[in-house]
């Protein structure tokens, strides 16, 4: 941008200024569209990856569909274990993020993922719960028909998690 001796702006026609602004707007909208398209593709691929991980980790039926996945912790006697909770049309399953070390029958130490599989027809009830002394600590208790309890916690969205687990609770007619 140039100015004359008296301070007036010279050398930049208004049409040039507005056309470059129009080009910038088009360029920005193209980038916006490309980013949205890229995110859609990434989200789709991520969903495919999660579905594959679920099918690889747990035996699944041909008609079984993965309904929802959630990151959370499984409460165990040795402390919480982080992982993914899968809700399908047939089961609720948990797969740890990291492997744990256990002793094999031959005495060797081996690393295996911590897994829990609960068929929907074996669920007696799903109970939301919270620590009365620390209301921020919220849990989900799943009780099986043989009165075995599983405690999950640390959900990103506790209310949505309850809703998704309760839907499966209703599906099995409990």
trRosetta pair geometry for C-beta under 8 A, 3 or more apart (Angstrom, degrees):
i j d omega theta_ij theta_ji phi_ij phi_ji
1 9 6.2 -36 -175 -144 105 107
1 11 7.3 158 -149 76 41 107
1 12 5.9 -26 -117 -32 78 139
2 9 7.3 120 80 -158 50 58
2 10 5.4 -49 92 70 100 81
2 11 4.5 50 37 23 116 141
2 12 7.8 162 30 -24 75 90
3 7 5.8 -15 179 -147 125 32
3 8 6.5 151 -157 74 75 31
3 9 5.7 -46 -100 -95 74 48
3 10 6.8 120 -130 15 23 82
4 7 6.9 -39 69 29 73 20
4 8 4.8 3 31 54 114 87
4 10 5.3 72 -44 -15 95 128
9 12 6.4 -39 157 35 112 110
12 16 6.1 -124 -168 71 66 124
12 17 5.8 65 160 -55 108 108
13 16 4.6 95 65 1 86 103
13 17 7.2 -157 95 -5 47 86
14 17 5.6 -57 -151 38 36 113
14 18 6.2 26 157 -12 71 108
15 18 6.0 -58 -143 42 31 104
15 19 6.0 28 159 -19 67 109
16 19 6.0 -57 -142 38 27 106
16 20 6.3 23 159 -17 63 107
17 20 6.2 -58 -149 35 25 106
17 21 6.5 26 151 -18 61 109
18 21 5.4 -53 -149 37 36 116
18 22 6.3 41 150 -23 67 102
19 22 5.4 -48 -147 35 36 115
19 23 6.4 39 151 -20 65 101
20 23 5.5 -47 -147 36 36 113
20 24 6.3 40 150 -21 64 103
21 24 5.6 -51 -148 35 32 113
21 25 6.4 34 151 -20 64 104
22 25 5.6 -51 -148 35 32 112
22 26 6.4 32 153 -17 64 104
23 26 5.7 -53 -148 38 32 111
23 27 6.1 34 152 -21 65 108
24 27 5.5 -54 -145 37 30 114
24 28 6.2 32 154 -20 65 106
25 28 5.7 -53 -146 37 29 111
25 29 6.3 26 156 -16 64 106
26 29 5.8 -57 -146 39 30 107
26 30 6.2 33 153 -21 65 106
27 30 5.7 -54 -150 34 29 113
27 31 6.5 28 152 -16 64 105
28 31 5.7 -55 -148 39 32 110
28 32 6.2 36 151 -22 66 105
29 32 5.3 -48 -144 36 34 116
29 33 6.3 37 154 -20 65 103
30 33 5.8 -53 -148 37 30 110
30 34 6.3 29 153 -18 64 107
31 34 5.6 -53 -143 38 32 111
31 35 6.2 34 156 -21 65 106
32 35 5.8 -55 -149 36 28 111
32 36 6.4 26 154 -17 63 106
33 36 5.8 -55 -149 37 31 110
33 37 6.2 30 153 -18 66 108
34 37 5.6 -55 -145 39 31 112
34 38 6.0 34 155 -21 65 108
35 38 5.6 -53 -143 37 29 113
35 39 6.3 31 155 -20 63 105
36 39 5.7 -54 -148 35 30 111
36 40 6.5 33 152 -22 63 104
37 40 5.7 -53 -151 33 31 113
37 41 6.6 29 152 -16 64 104
38 41 5.8 -55 -151 37 32 110
38 42 6.2 31 152 -18 66 107
39 42 5.6 -54 -144 39 32 111
39 43 6.1 34 156 -21 66 106
40 43 5.8 -53 -146 36 27 111
40 44 6.4 28 154 -19 62 107
41 44 5.7 -57 -149 36 30 112
41 45 6.3 28 154 -17 66 106
42 45 5.7 -55 -146 38 31 109
42 46 6.2 34 153 -22 66 106
43 46 5.6 -53 -146 35 31 114
43 47 6.5 33 154 -20 64 102
44 47 5.8 -51 -152 33 31 111
44 48 6.6 32 149 -17 63 105
45 48 5.5 -55 -152 37 35 114
45 49 6.3 39 149 -23 67 103
46 49 5.5 -51 -148 33 33 114
46 50 6.5 33 154 -18 65 103
47 50 5.8 -54 -150 35 32 110
47 51 6.3 34 152 -20 65 106
48 51 5.6 -53 -146 36 31 113
48 52 6.3 32 154 -19 65 106
49 52 5.7 -55 -149 37 30 111
49 53 6.3 31 153 -20 64 106
50 53 5.6 -52 -147 35 31 113
50 54 6.4 35 153 -21 64 105
50 66 7.2 177 121 145 97 158
50 69 5.3 -119 -177 -4 137 163
50 84 7.6 -160 -144 -165 100 155
51 54 5.8 -55 -152 34 29 113
51 55 6.4 22 155 -12 65 109
51 66 5.3 -157 -114 25 79 146
52 55 5.9 -59 -145 42 30 106
52 56 6.0 28 157 -19 66 111
53 56 5.8 -57 -142 39 27 110
53 57 6.0 18 162 -14 64 115
53 84 7.6 55 117 57 135 158
53 95 7.4 -159 152 72 105 160
54 57 6.2 -66 -144 41 23 104
54 58 6.3 -36 178 34 63 105
54 60 7.2 61 131 -58 92 139
54 66 5.2 106 71 -92 168 135
54 69 7.4 -126 -65 -85 125 121
54 86 4.9 135 -119 -128 116 154
54 88 7.2 143 172 -65 139 121
54 93 7.3 125 -147 69 89 132
54 95 8.0 -155 -106 -7 55 140
55 58 7.3 -79 -125 60 19 69
55 60 5.2 -71 -122 15 75 138
57 93 7.4 153 108 142 114 139
57 95 5.0 -15 178 -96 160 145
57 113 7.3 -56 -138 80 116 154
57 115 6.8 -177 171 -110 107 129
58 86 7.3 -156 14 65 144 148
58 91 7.1 -140 160 83 148 146
58 93 5.0 -48 -68 -140 159 169
58 95 7.6 -124 -37 -61 103 117
58 115 7.4 167 -80 -163 93 131
58 117 5.9 147 -131 -101 122 124
60 64 4.5 -134 -174 70 94 138
60 88 7.1 -124 -127 -158 111 168
60 90 7.4 150 -143 44 72 136
61 64 4.1 110 54 -23 83 107
61 90 6.1 111 17 -46 118 160
63 89 7.5 -76 126 82 80 143
64 88 5.3 28 177 162 103 132
64 89 5.5 -166 -145 55 59 98
64 90 4.7 -52 -117 -1 114 125
64 91 7.8 2 -148 13 135 92
65 88 6.3 166 86 -160 38 84
65 89 4.9 54 45 -14 79 121
66 69 7.0 3 174 -47 118 97
66 86 6.3 -61 -137 -166 103 106
66 87 7.7 103 -165 79 62 48
66 88 5.1 -51 -103 -101 47 89
67 87 4.9 -59 66 108 106 92
67 88 5.9 154 1 -124 87 26
67 89 6.3 122 -44 -55 111 64
67 164 7.4 162 121 -163 113 104
67 167 8.0 -148 154 98 150 128
67 168 7.4 168 59 -75 155 107
68 86 7.7 160 88 -159 51 43
68 87 4.4 7 56 50 90 115
68 164 4.8 -78 66 -158 169 141
69 84 5.6 -9 -170 -174 107 112
69 85 6.9 154 -158 79 54 52
69 86 5.4 -16 -105 -105 84 64
69 87 7.3 -161 -75 20 37 73
70 84 7.1 145 74 -158 36 63
70 85 4.8 -18 63 58 90 102
70 87 7.7 33 1 -10 102 106
70 155 6.0 -8 168 -133 130 97
70 156 7.2 -148 -160 23 90 95
70 161 5.5 101 -148 -108 167 101
70 164 7.2 158 -38 66 132 153
71 82 7.4 5 -175 -171 93 93
71 83 7.6 -170 -145 107 63 25
71 84 6.0 -44 -97 -101 56 64
71 85 7.6 159 -109 14 7 82
71 154 7.8 -69 127 119 80 98
71 155 7.6 141 83 -132 59 49
71 156 6.2 60 59 -27 100 108
72 82 7.7 -170 108 -143 27 59
72 83 7.3 -25 68 69 60 62
72 84 7.8 93 26 -133 71 23
72 85 5.1 3 31 -13 120 121
72 94 7.9 -77 71 -124 103 112
72 152 4.9 35 138 -179 143 106
72 153 6.5 148 -176 73 100 26
72 154 5.2 140 -155 76 61 83
72 155 5.0 -13 -98 -80 108 67
72 161 7.2 97 -74 -129 135 148
73 80 3.9 9 173 -176 133 118
73 81 6.3 143 -160 65 75 35
73 82 5.3 -42 -97 -91 80 56
73 83 7.5 104 -116 23 36 70
73 152 6.8 150 77 -159 49 60
73 153 5.1 -30 65 69 102 78
73 154 4.1 58 5 27 106 134
74 80 6.8 148 71 -155 39 64
74 81 4.9 -19 56 58 93 96
74 83 6.4 -7 -7 35 106 117
74 94 5.3 94 -65 164 132 159
74 96 7.5 -83 25 -85 123 84
74 114 7.1 -149 58 122 141 128
74 116 6.5 154 -124 -5 152 138
74 150 6.9 -45 -146 -171 100 97
74 151 7.3 115 -165 80 54 58
74 152 5.9 -34 -101 -102 56 72
75 80 5.6 -35 -100 -96 56 76
75 139 7.3 -13 -19 -132 140 123
75 151 3.9 -27 43 90 124 112
75 152 7.1 -148 -1 -82 86 20
75 153 6.0 56 -48 4 107 114
76 79 6.4 -3 65 59 86 34
76 80 7.1 146 21 -103 76 22
76 81 5.8 33 -2 -12 123 110
76 114 7.7 -79 -53 -167 149 152
80 153 6.7 -80 -117 60 130 112
80 154 7.0 93 -173 -15 149 138
81 96 5.0 -51 160 -115 119 112
81 97 7.8 -177 165 23 75 82
81 100 7.4 -48 -122 -59 134 123
81 114 5.3 -21 160 63 162 154
82 96 7.0 86 80 -155 47 72
82 97 4.6 -15 104 9 93 129
82 98 7.4 51 63 9 93 92
82 154 7.5 -71 -109 98 84 153
83 94 5.6 91 97 178 132 87
83 95 5.3 -165 -177 92 125 43
83 96 4.1 -94 -76 -117 130 30
83 97 4.8 -149 -92 -28 57 69
83 113 7.9 111 -118 -172 133 105
83 114 7.0 -129 -49 72 151 97
84 94 7.1 169 86 -149 45 54
84 95 5.4 -6 55 56 91 90
84 97 7.3 108 -20 -73 76 75
85 92 6.9 -5 -176 -175 95 93
85 93 7.5 160 -157 84 50 41
85 94 5.2 -20 -102 -98 69 82
85 152 6.2 35 -78 -137 146 151
85 161 8.0 61 71 -145 144 111
86 91 7.8 32 100 99 98 89
86 92 7.1 164 85 -157 57 44
86 93 4.6 -11 57 62 106 91
86 94 7.4 -171 17 -78 75 31
86 95 7.1 31 -12 0 113 103
87 92 5.5 -9 -107 -109 69 79
87 164 5.8 175 21 155 166 110
87 165 6.9 -137 -95 -91 139 58
87 168 5.6 -127 -161 -52 117 143
88 91 5.4 18 51 50 107 69
88 92 7.7 -169 25 -78 69 35
88 93 7.3 15 1 6 109 107
89 120 7.9 -68 153 -16 35 148
89 171 7.7 -129 -151 172 62 156
90 119 6.6 -43 160 -140 79 77
90 120 6.1 -142 -180 3 29 110
91 117 5.8 -8 179 -168 141 84
91 118 6.2 149 -163 78 84 47
91 119 5.1 -54 -100 -106 92 43
91 120 6.0 -127 -89 -28 33 77
92 117 7.9 156 84 -155 48 41
92 118 4.8 -12 62 63 92 104
92 120 6.9 104 -16 -79 84 71
92 123 7.2 64 11 -68 125 134
92 142 6.7 -137 85 -130 154 165
92 165 7.3 43 -108 -127 143 89
92 168 6.4 119 -61 127 108 163
93 115 7.0 -13 -173 -168 97 91
93 116 6.5 171 -154 89 50 60
93 117 4.7 -1 -110 -107 95 70
93 118 7.2 -172 -77 24 49 65
94 114 7.6 -25 117 116 102 86
94 115 6.6 162 85 -153 65 43
94 116 4.1 21 42 44 106 102
94 117 8.0 -141 28 -62 62 43
94 150 7.8 -177 -8 -175 140 139
94 152 7.4 -162 -90 -96 137 116
95 113 5.7 6 -166 157 82 138
95 114 7.7 144 -159 80 36 56
95 115 5.5 0 -105 -106 66 83
96 99 7.0 132 92 -91 123 27
96 100 6.8 32 79 -25 171 97
96 113 4.9 -177 50 -167 94 79
96 114 3.8 67 -29 44 132 91
96 115 7.2 -102 -1 -60 84 50
98 113 7.9 176 117 -117 21 73
99 111 3.9 73 127 168 138 99
99 112 5.7 148 -155 72 102 12
99 113 5.3 -72 -101 -72 71 51
99 114 7.8 149 -143 -18 38 70
100 111 7.0 166 78 -148 23 66
100 112 6.5 -31 58 66 72 66
100 113 7.6 87 10 -146 78 19
100 114 5.3 51 -3 -52 124 102
101 109 5.4 5 -174 -176 108 106
101 110 7.2 160 -148 81 61 29
101 111 5.5 -36 -91 -92 66 71
102 109 7.4 159 81 -150 27 61
102 110 6.2 -28 65 65 76 79
102 111 8.0 130 18 -108 71 24
102 112 6.0 -31 22 27 118 112
103 107 6.3 -19 -173 -143 106 33
103 108 7.2 150 -155 77 60 31
103 109 6.0 -41 -97 -95 60 59
103 110 7.8 112 -132 19 15 78
104 107 6.8 -37 70 32 76 20
104 108 4.7 0 33 58 119 83
104 109 7.5 -157 -3 -85 85 9
104 110 5.1 60 -49 -4 108 122
116 150 6.2 120 179 -124 155 142
118 122 6.0 -133 -172 78 75 112
118 123 6.1 76 151 -70 119 93
118 142 6.3 132 87 137 177 141
118 144 6.3 -135 -142 -87 112 109
118 150 6.8 -117 -51 2 142 150
119 122 4.6 81 67 5 88 108
119 123 7.8 -145 97 -21 49 81
120 123 5.8 -43 -158 9 43 116
120 168 5.8 -120 -120 176 116 100
120 171 6.3 -36 -177 92 147 110
120 172 4.4 -167 153 -67 97 126
121 172 5.6 -172 -90 -144 46 119
122 144 5.0 -6 148 -152 94 101
122 145 5.4 -108 -161 9 59 104
122 146 7.6 -22 -169 2 102 91
123 126 6.8 5 177 -49 129 87
123 142 6.2 -59 -132 -171 106 101
123 143 7.4 98 -162 77 65 49
123 144 6.2 -67 -105 -111 39 55
123 145 7.4 39 66 -35 5 79
123 168 7.4 62 36 125 164 101
123 169 6.4 -109 123 -112 135 69
123 172 5.9 117 54 53 104 159
123 174 6.3 -106 105 -18 88 157
124 143 4.7 -54 61 107 111 94
124 144 5.9 84 -6 153 96 14
124 145 5.0 144 -63 -83 96 48
124 147 7.3 10 -1 -80 157 50
124 174 6.5 152 -177 -143 28 142
125 142 7.8 -173 94 -148 45 45
125 143 5.1 10 53 49 81 109
125 169 6.8 44 -147 -144 43 125
125 174 6.1 -158 -85 149 58 134
126 140 6.6 -10 -172 -176 93 101
126 141 7.3 157 -160 83 43 54
126 142 5.5 -12 -108 -104 74 73
126 143 7.9 -160 -76 21 31 73
126 162 7.7 155 139 -150 118 65
126 165 4.8 179 -163 140 154 111
126 166 5.8 -146 80 -86 135 57
126 168 7.6 90 -38 72 149 92
126 169 4.5 -112 12 -71 118 134
127 140 7.2 153 79 -162 48 52
127 141 4.3 -13 61 61 102 104
127 142 7.9 -172 23 -75 71 29
127 143 7.0 36 -3 -10 111 108
128 138 7.1 -17 -172 -173 92 105
128 139 7.6 143 -166 84 47 53
128 140 6.1 -31 -105 -106 54 70
128 141 8.0 -165 -77 21 7 78
128 158 7.9 94 -142 168 114 103
128 162 5.0 4 -79 -116 121 129
129 138 7.1 151 87 -162 47 59
129 139 4.5 -25 73 69 98 99
129 140 7.2 162 23 -95 84 21
129 141 5.5 44 -7 -13 131 109
130 135 5.5 34 152 -146 135 55
130 137 6.4 133 -161 86 72 58
130 138 4.6 -31 -99 -105 91 69
130 139 6.8 170 -88 18 36 76
131 134 4.3 6 97 57 129 81
131 135 6.9 -136 74 -75 71 22
131 136 7.9 -24 51 58 109 51
131 137 3.9 20 10 73 125 116
131 138 7.8 -113 6 -71 76 34
131 139 7.7 87 -39 -12 77 108
132 135 7.5 14 -144 -75 24 71
134 137 4.5 47 102 6 109 112
135 138 7.9 18 170 -64 51 85
137 153 7.1 -2 -172 -156 79 133
138 153 6.8 159 90 -137 48 84
138 155 7.5 -60 90 34 109 102
138 158 4.8 34 92 -134 147 149
139 151 5.4 -19 -170 -166 127 97
139 152 6.7 141 -163 74 70 44
139 153 4.7 -39 -105 -84 74 98
140 151 7.4 150 76 -155 47 48
140 152 4.7 -17 59 62 98 98
140 153 7.3 180 17 -73 70 49
140 155 7.4 52 -13 -31 120 132
140 161 6.4 -119 -44 131 146 116
140 162 6.5 -167 -100 -92 117 71
140 165 6.0 110 -169 24 145 170
141 149 5.9 -26 -164 -159 101 104
141 150 7.2 146 -158 76 50 48
141 151 5.6 -18 -101 -100 71 73
142 149 7.3 144 75 -156 49 51
142 150 4.6 -12 58 59 99 102
142 152 7.2 36 -8 -3 105 108
142 165 7.3 -116 -83 -167 108 131
143 147 6.4 -13 -171 -134 103 44
143 148 7.3 155 -154 74 54 39
143 149 5.5 -20 -100 -99 74 73
143 150 8.0 -166 -73 23 32 69
144 147 6.8 -71 72 4 71 12
144 148 4.6 4 35 50 119 89
144 149 7.8 -140 10 -68 78 30
144 150 7.8 65 -30 -7 97 100
152 155 7.3 59 136 -52 104 100
152 161 7.9 -139 112 169 127 137
155 158 4.8 130 71 -88 119 54
155 160 7.7 -163 157 65 130 83
155 161 4.1 -69 -147 -30 160 155
157 160 4.0 29 113 24 121 116
157 161 6.2 157 91 -21 66 87
158 161 5.6 -59 -150 35 30 115
158 162 6.4 31 155 -20 66 103
159 162 5.8 -51 -150 33 32 111
159 163 6.4 33 152 -19 64 106
160 163 5.5 -54 -149 37 34 114
160 164 6.3 32 154 -18 67 106
161 164 5.9 -56 -147 38 29 108
161 165 6.2 21 157 -12 65 109
162 165 6.0 -62 -146 43 27 105
162 166 5.9 27 157 -21 66 112
163 166 5.8 -58 -143 38 25 111
163 167 6.5 34 155 -27 61 101
164 167 5.8 -47 -152 25 31 114
164 168 7.1 26 152 -12 60 101
165 168 5.8 -55 -157 36 38 109
165 169 6.4 47 143 -26 66 104
166 169 4.9 -46 -148 31 40 122
166 170 6.5 41 153 -19 67 99
167 170 5.8 -53 -153 35 32 110
167 171 6.5 40 147 -28 63 103
168 171 5.2 -44 -147 27 38 120
168 172 6.9 26 159 -10 65 100
169 172 6.7 -67 -160 38 26 99
169 174 5.4 -82 -179 62 77 113
170 173 7.5 42 178 -76 39 25
170 174 7.4 -108 -90 50 25 68
